Amino acid sequence: AEAIGLKDGPKGALVADVIDNSPAQKSGLQPYDVLLEFNGRAIKTMRDLPIIVAESKIDTPLDVKILREGAEMNTQVTLEAAKIPVVIKEPPVAMDGDDEQELMHDDTHVEPHQLPEQHNVATGHYIKQMQMALSTISRPLSQKYNLIENMNGIVVTHVDDFSNAAEKGMQPGDVITEIDREKVISIDQVDAALVLANTKRRTSLLLLVDRGGEEVFVALKLNNGASLKRE
């Protein structure tokens, strides 16, 4: 929730993709928008949206309230058929309040040139802050995890037991395609995202993960107690 600007915990429906030439695209909706209200009705979870859309009139401008980059906005969508014109996901679950409070008041100073601690583990780099091992995509890894041809991103090769990553369902073979809305294809880009998060005292990262061809959002809580140097 923190990663997408929701201050009061998870709610709404997160837009994962906008279908070309759909009413959503015509109305200006974008990936990572969070739909908060549709036709005057609050969206508490993504399961509310199909019901609300199905009960709404077509060919009529409908008011929609969204959250984009932390700011609430209003737009209108004209449905052309009784279906959802976007690919939606549940907003990532918020982290525990006590943990967030403790981490947000960490006084550790992070220099911009410092890099997250990591070391080689099996077929990847183990990154302590994420409690996962990651690797660039290679032919052997593509074959091992049966990845989609020409997949771009960083593949997960190991997840620590009992870590936040494990709790959020991360598993070997997942491919991280974006971190905080930025595409990633190299470990250096993961490093840069972690350094930026630490300089801003962020406690989590928003990951866009491809899992067997299905995209899911994961709000990954950082292990901010880990040191920030590369081994």
C-alpha angles and dihedrals in degrees: 000000000000090000094060098038101261105145099179099052131271118332139135130035120293116221109229096174140358118222116234115258091004125138088253093057091046090053092052100251113159137196111275092031111132115218107221102168133014121193091345095309124115118241107217095171134003089258089069094061101069090050093048092046092048090054094048127095121255124226089027126107108249125197116241127187115205139177114227121179091337097312126104116232137177127223139154131244125196110205116220093188136007096269138097109269094203139052105248136194135187109264110253114273116261118247122246112286095230093051092047092048091051095047095044089058096049106133095204110130116221120205115216093237095055116106129208115268111258140152136185114280118180104301098350150038116274110224111196097202091057095035089222139102114235134188140182111255115270132174093257092050091046089054094043094052097030092237123187112267114267091010113172122209142058119303122221111231100172139017123194115242114251091012124133088251089057091046089053091053099254112159141171110283094037112128119215106212100170137021116198090345094308120114115241128201101153139051088238089063090052088051091051092050091051093047090051091049091051095047088053091045090240116170098201145026127220109229127193105208130191111212113181092328095314119109119222133175119231125189100207117201110220124234091230093176089073118102118252106229131103116241 
